[in-house]
Amino acid sequence: MITLATAPADQPTINVELAEYSELFMLIAAFIYTLAFILFTIDAARSSATIRRVEAELAEEQAAERQGSLVAAGAATPPAEAQDLPDKSAMDDELVDNDMAYTGARRPLANAAVALTAVALAAHAFAVAARGLAANRWPMGNMYEFLVSTAVLVTAVYLVTLIRRDLRFLGTFVLGLIVTMMIVATIVFPTPIGHVQPALQSPWIAIHVSLASMAIGLFVITFAMNVLQLIQAKREKALAEAGPTGAERTLAGTSFLRLVPNAFSLENWSYRLNAVAFVFWTLGPMITGAIWAQQSWGRYWGWDTKEIWTFVIWVVYACYLHARATRGWTGTRSAWLSIIGFACIVFNYAVVNVYFPGLHSYAGLPE
């Protein structure tokens, strides 16, 4: 039996039963995301075992090849210790590809985490769609809905990228951010399903907020890449300074990073994704936001606090792209500028939306 909540004459009724299913599947998705995050974390923690297994397999293959070559040539068999030394460059190629293509390294825990993430995405997407259908509107009318809907897009972007590129090394970071978004939405911004303010009852919300969410989904991935880039760059510098004698000791404490592309590759791919995300941010919060503001309030720009910070974010990423493309800002400088841009996004939604009153105060929290 479907229960419908009463509503004003000019408002559609709310399907309470469907809203309850939305909350249930949201909890299920959060639980599965947490399991996926745990598996990604265990996979990262067990990176030393993965590397040792790949080394052993590669050593056996190379030893067999050398043995075959020596038998064919009629030469003596080399000492056992010489047979077991794998080729360093071949081993690195087996562990990670700097173009983020898939290699032959087996990572069953990471693969299981990816499968769980896909299952969680299905439950999560149903929960968001059910909330929208229950309220008969686009489900992005407050901070709770924005966070859970953006988390859907972050997950979708990550999984779609995994089809062509091996981003399993980002799993711990991306799933950690997704779980954090779900927790913050549930604990900090708990908002019962209901109708929204008249200004949000516009078809522009589907375009404006969805484009912003797509941009943030990409910015989350580039943020994780930039953080890893800084760590990887520090490791590469330490390896270069340590020299051949100290290389193994330096590698011992950073085994997970041997499954991560080099710093240059991370910086290059984060630049490409940031360029795409910048287009979404320009079309969403900037252009469609201005059009929607003109229709709702009779002006394209009004120096509202949220509008100012949206423009600040646009300027930071525009400076990042310009400096990277024309001024040669590569390496750690570009990474830090990108991280600053993401910090501005977090401040915009976590602080401005909540503590700065204005025309964009749609957090959904009680006054």
RODO-2510 file (C-alpha; in nm, 4 decimals, decimal comma):
residues 367
     n   res          X          Y          Z
     1     m     0,0000     0,0000     0,0000
     2     i     0,1429     0,3376    -0,1032
     3     t     0,1168     0,6178     0,1516
     4     l     0,0845     0,9757     0,0299
     5     a     0,1521     1,2701     0,2582
     6     t    -0,0847     1,5614     0,2468
     7     a     0,0405     1,8794     0,0799
     8     p    -0,0887     2,2255    -0,0083
     9     a    -0,3222     2,2479    -0,3029
    10     d    -0,0531     2,3854    -0,5338
    11     q     0,2058     2,1226    -0,4311
    12     p     0,2215     1,7557    -0,5377
    13     t     0,1792     1,4948    -0,2666
    14     i     0,4825     1,3144    -0,1248
    15     n     0,5060     0,9376    -0,1545
    16     v     0,6102     0,8476     0,2002
    17     e     0,6602     0,4773     0,1316
    18     l     0,8937     0,5462    -0,1597
    19     a     1,0809     0,7966     0,0580
    20     e     1,1338     0,5233     0,3194
    21     y     1,2733     0,2912     0,0522
    22     s     1,5067     0,5739    -0,0498
    23     e     1,6418     0,6022     0,3042
    24     l     1,6826     0,2241     0,3319
    25     f     1,8784     0,1918     0,0085
    26     m     2,0878     0,4956     0,1030
    27     l     2,1977     0,3120     0,4191
    28     i     2,2643    -0,0065     0,2205
    29     a     2,4782     0,1875    -0,0272
    30     a     2,6735     0,3543     0,2544
    31     f     2,7414     0,0142     0,4134
    32     i     2,8663    -0,1369     0,0852
    33     y     3,0808     0,1702     0,0131
    34     t     3,2415     0,1214     0,3537
    35     l     3,3190    -0,2431     0,2737
    36     a     3,4716    -0,1391    -0,0600
    37     f     3,6807     0,1258     0,1169
    38     i     3,8073    -0,1353     0,3643
    39     l     3,9038    -0,3725     0,0805
    40     f     4,0854    -0,0945    -0,1080
    41     t     4,2703    -0,0056     0,2124
    42     i     4,3700    -0,3679     0,2764
    43     d     4,4868    -0,3968    -0,0846
    44     a     4,7063    -0,0901    -0,0366
    45     a     4,8385    -0,2230     0,2939
    46     r     4,9208    -0,5572     0,1295
    47     s     5,1059    -0,3922    -0,1576
    48     s     5,4356    -0,5391    -0,0335
    49     a     5,2951    -0,8908    -0,0705
    50     t     5,1641    -0,8061    -0,4188
    51     i     5,5037    -0,6722    -0,5231
    52     r     5,6871    -0,9764    -0,3840
    53     r     5,4493    -1,2078    -0,5703
    54     v     5,5037    -1,0221    -0,8982
    55     e     5,8819    -1,0266    -0,8398
    56     a     5,8756    -1,4016    -0,7794
    57     e     5,6604    -1,4725    -1,0851
    58     l     5,8758    -1,2510    -1,3051
    59     a     6,1958    -1,4084    -1,1691
    60     e     6,0653    -1,7569    -1,2524
    61     e     5,9682    -1,6494    -1,6052
    62     q     6,3050    -1,4851    -1,6694
    63     a     6,4930    -1,7811    -1,5214
    64     a     6,3021    -2,0188    -1,7481
    65     e     6,3768    -1,8019    -2,0504
    66     r     6,7490    -1,7838    -1,9658
    67     q     6,7598    -2,1573    -1,9042
    68     g     6,6010    -2,2227    -2,2409
    69     s     6,8424    -1,9876    -2,4140
    70     l     7,1443    -2,1456    -2,2474
    71     v     7,0315    -2,4984    -2,3293
    72     a     6,9791    -2,4008    -2,6907
    73     a     7,3244    -2,2408    -2,7017
    74     g     7,4899    -2,5296    -2,5156
    75     a     7,6204    -2,2985    -2,2411
    76     a     7,6616    -2,3739    -1,8732
    77     t     7,3781    -2,3046    -1,6314
    78     p     7,4325    -1,9800    -1,4366
    79     p     7,4337    -1,9782    -1,0550
    80     a     7,0926    -2,0050    -0,8843
    81     e     7,1184    -1,6580    -0,7315
    82     a     7,1701    -1,5071    -1,0764
    83     q     6,8631    -1,6848    -1,2078
    84     d     6,6393    -1,5398    -0,9374
    85     l     6,7224    -1,1740    -0,9955
    86     p     6,4343    -1,0152    -1,1882
    87     d     6,4917    -0,7350    -1,4326
    88     k     6,4026    -0,4111    -1,2500
    89     s     6,2527    -0,2321    -1,5514
    90     a     6,0495    -0,5354    -1,6530
    91     m     5,9192    -0,5711    -1,2985
    92     d     5,8145    -0,2049    -1,2827
    93     d     5,6323    -0,2426    -1,6152
    94     e     5,4526    -0,5426    -1,4700
    95     l     5,3462    -0,3501    -1,1575
    96     v     5,2222    -0,0223    -1,3045
    97     d     5,1820     0,1548    -1,6367
    98     n     5,2471     0,5293    -1,6388
    99     d     4,9672     0,5754    -1,8944
   100     m     4,7407     0,4060    -1,6390
   101     a     4,6715     0,1092    -1,8642
   102     y     4,6030    -0,2275    -1,7007
   103     t     4,9031    -0,4550    -1,6465
   104     g     4,9217    -0,8253    -1,5688
   105     a     4,9527    -0,7768    -1,1918
   106     r     4,6762    -0,9621    -1,0095
   107     r     4,4996    -0,7633    -0,7353
   108     p     4,1965    -0,9689    -0,6248
   109     l     4,1141    -0,7473    -0,3254
   110     a     4,1101    -0,4338    -0,5398
   111     n     3,8960    -0,6106    -0,8005
   112     a     3,6497    -0,7186    -0,5308
   113     a     3,6391    -0,3588    -0,4055
   114     v     3,5565    -0,2355    -0,7561
   115     a     3,2746    -0,4907    -0,7830
   116     l     3,1343    -0,3817    -0,4455
   117     t     3,1549    -0,0175    -0,5544
   118     a     2,9457    -0,0985    -0,8618
   119     v     2,6838    -0,2722    -0,6447
   120     a     2,6813     0,0235    -0,4062
   121     l     2,6374     0,2635    -0,6971
   122     a     2,3277     0,0730    -0,8144
   123     a     2,1695     0,0924    -0,4677
   124     h     2,2777     0,4541    -0,4282
   125     a     2,1366     0,5611    -0,7649
   126     f     1,8050     0,3925    -0,6830
   127     a     1,7929     0,5741    -0,3481
   128     v     1,8498     0,9148    -0,5104
   129     a     1,6008     0,8465    -0,7912
   130     a     1,3410     0,7205    -0,5417
   131     r     1,3772     1,0374    -0,3344
   132     g     1,3208     1,2496    -0,6429
   133     l     1,0163     1,0482    -0,7488
   134     a     0,8759     1,0534    -0,3962
   135     a     0,8932     1,4335    -0,3853
   136     n     0,8100     1,4712    -0,7559
   137     r     1,1080     1,7010    -0,8173
   138     w     1,4802     1,6986    -0,8990
   139     p     1,6547     1,5525    -0,5892
   140     m     1,9075     1,8325    -0,5345
   141     g     1,7092     2,0850    -0,3340
   142     n     1,9212     2,0985    -0,0159
   143     m     2,2694     2,0093     0,1086
   144     y     2,1721     1,6542     0,2044
   145     e     2,0423     1,5826    -0,1443
   146     f     2,3313     1,7653    -0,3083
   147     l     2,5913     1,5615    -0,1179
   148     v     2,4343     1,2206    -0,1796
   149     s     2,3651     1,3042    -0,5457
   150     t     2,7181     1,4329    -0,5968
   151     a     2,8513     1,1148    -0,4342
   152     v     2,6600     0,9173    -0,6989
   153     l     2,8284     1,1152    -0,9756
   154     v     3,1724     1,0845    -0,8138
   155     t     3,1287     0,7058    -0,8016
   156     a     2,9969     0,6913    -1,1578
   157     v     3,2856     0,9003    -1,2927
   158     y     3,5359     0,6797    -1,1100
   159     l     3,3844     0,3533    -1,2353
   160     v     3,3487     0,4780    -1,5938
   161     t     3,7136     0,5872    -1,5910
   162     l     3,8114     0,2426    -1,4617
   163     i     3,6795     0,0905    -1,7845
   164     r     3,9676     0,2428    -1,9805
   165     r     4,2258     0,3369    -1,7161
   166     d     4,3583     0,1549    -1,4126
   167     l     4,2724     0,3915    -1,1284
   168     r     4,2506     0,1226    -0,8625
   169     f     4,5371     0,2960    -0,6828
   170     l     4,2917     0,5838    -0,6173
   171     g     4,0308     0,3544    -0,4621
   172     t     4,1180     0,4263    -0,0988
   173     f     4,1125     0,8020    -0,1578
   174     v     3,7980     0,8172    -0,3730
   175     l     3,5946     0,5736    -0,1620
   176     g     3,7142     0,7500     0,1521
   177     l     3,5791     1,0799     0,0186
   178     i     3,2514     0,9156    -0,0883
   179     v     3,2001     0,7586     0,2548
   180     t     3,2810     1,0956     0,4145
   181     m     3,0219     1,2681     0,1943
   182     m     2,7586     1,0104     0,2917
   183     i     2,8391     1,0492     0,6632
   184     v     2,8335     1,4299     0,6476
   185     a     2,5028     1,4241     0,4579
   186     t     2,3447     1,1952     0,7164
   187     i     2,4862     1,3479     1,0348
   188     v     2,5447     1,7163     0,9547
   189     f     2,2696     1,7826     0,6994
   190     p     1,9834     1,5433     0,7828
   191     t     1,6862     1,6799     0,5894
   192     p     1,3465     1,5062     0,5762
   193     i     1,1977     1,4777     0,2331
   194     g     0,9733     1,7688     0,1467
   195     h     0,9014     2,0466    -0,0956
   196     v     1,1519     2,3181    -0,1786
   197     q     1,1464     2,6951    -0,1944
   198     p     0,9789     2,8559    -0,4967
   199     a     1,3143     2,9705    -0,6366
   200     l     1,4214     2,6042    -0,6672
   201     q     1,1035     2,4973    -0,8450
   202     s     1,2601     2,5515    -1,1844
   203     p     1,3814     2,3200    -1,4614
   204     w     1,7156     2,5017    -1,4441
   205     i     1,8011     2,3166    -1,1226
   206     a     1,8475     1,9921    -1,3173
   207     i     2,1033     2,1551    -1,5496
   208     h     2,2729     2,3960    -1,3094
   209     v     2,3252     2,1656    -1,0107
   210     s     2,3939     1,8510    -1,2164
   211     l     2,6744     2,0231    -1,4098
   212     a     2,8204     2,1466    -1,0810
   213     s     2,8066     1,7918    -0,9432
   214     m     2,9771     1,6533    -1,2545
   215     a     3,2543     1,9089    -1,2160
   216     i     3,2987     1,8254    -0,8475
   217     g     3,3067     1,4537    -0,9313
   218     l     3,6073     1,5145    -1,1558
   219     f     3,7672     1,7582    -0,9114
   220     v     3,7522     1,4878    -0,6404
   221     i     3,9510     1,2491    -0,8613
   222     t     4,2068     1,5146    -0,9576
   223     f     4,2428     1,6147    -0,5915
   224     a     4,3295     1,2537    -0,5038
   225     m     4,5746     1,2409    -0,7960
   226     n     4,7432     1,5650    -0,6880
   227     v     4,7859     1,4437    -0,3296
   228     l     4,9427     1,1209    -0,4559
   229     q     5,1536     1,3232    -0,6991
   230     l     5,3088     1,5208    -0,4134
   231     i     5,3806     1,2024    -0,2166
   232     q     5,5193     1,0254    -0,5230
   233     a     5,7370     1,3243    -0,6158
   234     k     5,8849     1,3251    -0,2653
   235     r     5,9556     0,9520    -0,2926
   236     e     6,1177     0,9898    -0,6366
   237     k     6,3397     1,2686    -0,5049
   238     a     6,4419     1,0543    -0,2085
   239     l     6,5246     0,7642    -0,4410
   240     a     6,7349     0,9895    -0,6631
   241     e     6,9278     1,1214    -0,3627
   242     a     6,9685     0,7783    -0,2005
   243     g     7,1397     0,6268    -0,5030
   244     p     7,1643     0,2561    -0,5821
   245     t     7,2833     0,1581    -0,2333
   246     g     6,9977     0,3259    -0,0458
   247     a     6,7232     0,2632    -0,2988
   248     e     6,5910    -0,0554    -0,1406
   249     r     6,5678     0,1029     0,2053
   250     t     6,3791     0,3987     0,0589
   251     l     6,1399     0,1660    -0,1225
   252     a     6,0722    -0,0374     0,1907
   253     g     5,8575     0,2284     0,3539
   254     t     5,6699     0,3280     0,0397
   255     s     5,5824    -0,0028    -0,1230
   256     f     5,2282     0,1071    -0,2123
   257     l     5,3683     0,3839    -0,4328
   258     r     5,5264     0,1227    -0,6583
   259     l     5,1710     0,0434    -0,7690
   260     v     5,1116     0,4125    -0,8491
   261     p     5,2203     0,5874    -1,1736
   262     n     5,5070     0,8329    -1,1511
   263     a     5,4530     1,1936    -1,0432
   264     f     5,4748     1,3298    -1,3979
   265     s     5,2020     1,0945    -1,5211
   266     l     4,9754     1,1795    -1,2268
   267     e     5,0228     1,5514    -1,2909
   268     n     4,9572     1,5121    -1,6626
   269     w     4,6324     1,3179    -1,6160
   270     s     4,5051     1,5454    -1,3397
   271     y     4,5592     1,8413    -1,5755
   272     r     4,3493     1,6738    -1,8457
   273     l     4,0660     1,5905    -1,6067
   274     n     4,0773     1,9381    -1,4513
   275     a     4,0358     2,0883    -1,7977
   276     v     3,7170     1,8847    -1,8517
   277     a     3,5892     1,9666    -1,5021
   278     f     3,6574     2,3366    -1,5627
   279     v     3,4269     2,3278    -1,8666
   280     f     3,1495     2,1732    -1,6537
   281     w     3,2046     2,4358    -1,3826
   282     t     3,1911     2,7157    -1,6403
   283     l     2,8697     2,5860    -1,7967
   284     g     2,7040     2,4946    -1,4651
   285     p     2,7580     2,7320    -1,1720
   286     m     2,8756     3,0226    -1,3897
   287     i     2,6651     3,0396    -1,7098
   288     t     2,3465     2,8491    -1,6270
   289     g     2,3625     2,9920    -1,2743
   290     a     2,3574     3,3439    -1,4149
   291     i     2,0648     3,2633    -1,6451
   292     w     1,8686     3,1060    -1,3608
   293     a     1,9451     3,4034    -1,1329
   294     q     1,8100     3,6415    -1,3945
   295     q     1,4864     3,4434    -1,4217
   296     s     1,4454     3,4109    -1,0427
   297     w     1,5702     3,7443    -0,9116
   298     g     1,5831     3,9682    -1,2167
   299     r     1,9637     4,0009    -1,2348
   300     y     2,2498     3,7899    -1,3683
   301     w     2,4955     3,8790    -1,0912
   302     g     2,4314     4,0209    -0,7455
   303     w     2,7509     3,9682    -0,5437
   304     d     2,5829     3,7125    -0,3207
   305     t     2,8365     3,5281    -0,1027
   306     k     2,7806     3,1996    -0,2867
   307     e     2,8181     3,3718    -0,6234
   308     i     3,1461     3,5298    -0,5128
   309     w     3,2939     3,1972    -0,3992
   310     t     3,1738     3,0217    -0,7139
   311     f     3,3645     3,2856    -0,9102
   312     v     3,6697     3,2461    -0,6828
   313     i     3,6768     2,8725    -0,7591
   314     w     3,6496     2,9471    -1,1307
   315     v     3,9390     3,1948    -1,1100
   316     v     4,1645     2,9535    -0,9157
   317     y     4,1181     2,6731    -1,1679
   318     a     4,1479     2,9181    -1,4600
   319     c     4,4814     3,0342    -1,3158
   320     y     4,5861     2,6710    -1,2731
   321     l     4,5074     2,5847    -1,6363
   322     h     4,6680     2,9043    -1,7668
   323     a     4,9840     2,8635    -1,5592
   324     r     5,0127     2,4966    -1,6546
   325     a     4,9592     2,5571    -2,0278
   326     t     5,1505     2,8818    -2,0894
   327     r     5,3856     2,9416    -1,7962
   328     g     5,5212     2,5932    -1,7532
   329     w     5,3851     2,5476    -1,4013
   330     t     5,4314     2,1743    -1,3751
   331     g     5,5126     1,9462    -1,0873
   332     t     5,4419     2,0431    -0,7290
   333     r     5,3409     2,4031    -0,8069
   334     s     5,0527     2,2979    -1,0316
   335     a     4,9516     2,0259    -0,7832
   336     w     4,9273     2,2740    -0,4970
   337     l     4,7263     2,5196    -0,7075
   338     s     4,4802     2,2438    -0,7965
   339     i     4,4557     2,1400    -0,4302
   340     i     4,3843     2,5028    -0,3340
   341     g     4,1003     2,5040    -0,5870
   342     f     3,9490     2,1924    -0,4300
   343     a     3,9858     2,3452    -0,0826
   344     c     3,7857     2,6443    -0,2103
   345     i     3,5119     2,4044    -0,3269
   346     v     3,4968     2,2416     0,0174
   347     f     3,4822     2,5840     0,1838
   348     n     3,2097     2,6958    -0,0567
   349     y     2,9768     2,4065     0,0229
   350     a     3,0720     2,3266     0,3832
   351     v     3,1048     2,6810     0,5197
   352     v     2,9444     2,9357     0,2848
   353     n     2,6259     2,7322     0,2414
   354     v     2,5828     2,6940     0,6166
   355     y     2,7200     3,0046     0,7873
   356     f     2,6821     3,2834     0,5306
   357     p     2,3213     3,3992     0,4840
   358     g     2,2157     3,4870     0,1331
   359     l     1,9920     3,4029    -0,1573
   360     h     2,1650     3,0639    -0,1899
   361     s     2,0952     2,9474     0,1665
   362     y     1,9426     2,6118     0,0736
   363     a     2,1293     2,3888     0,3168
   364     g     1,8045     2,2525     0,4573
   365     l     1,9095     2,3027     0,8182
   366     p     1,6644     2,4439     1,0699
   367     e     1,7013     2,8140     1,1442
***
